[in-house]
Amino acid sequence: MSYPHTPNLPECYKTLNVSPDVNWVEIKRSYHALAFKFHPDHHPGIVGSEVRFNEISRAFKTLEAHYQNTRRQEYEFSFDNN
């Protein structure tokens, strides 16, 4: 079984139709809109919707992990400098 590759950050932004300088709220909004649009259970007639839904989900999870790590590093940095 082959596992899909983890997308890099520029791919994630492109997949979610957002620019890299948008805030987290806009990323979540775009993710939810695209996830609903391509969810295979909601729209079974769209060919390839499951593949696209999985791409969108992987991109969101990758960005989510990136943003969480960035926030954690900023938080830890603020304590290191006090």
VENPEWO-V594222 format. One record per run of one state. SS is the DSSP state (h for helix, s for strand, l for the rest). FROM is the first residue (numbers start at 0). LEN is the number of residues. Records with the same first field share a line. If there is no record, write none. Layout:
SS: FROM-LEN, FROM-LEN
This chain:
l: 0-8, 15-8, 38-10, 80-2
h: 8-7, 23-15, 48-32
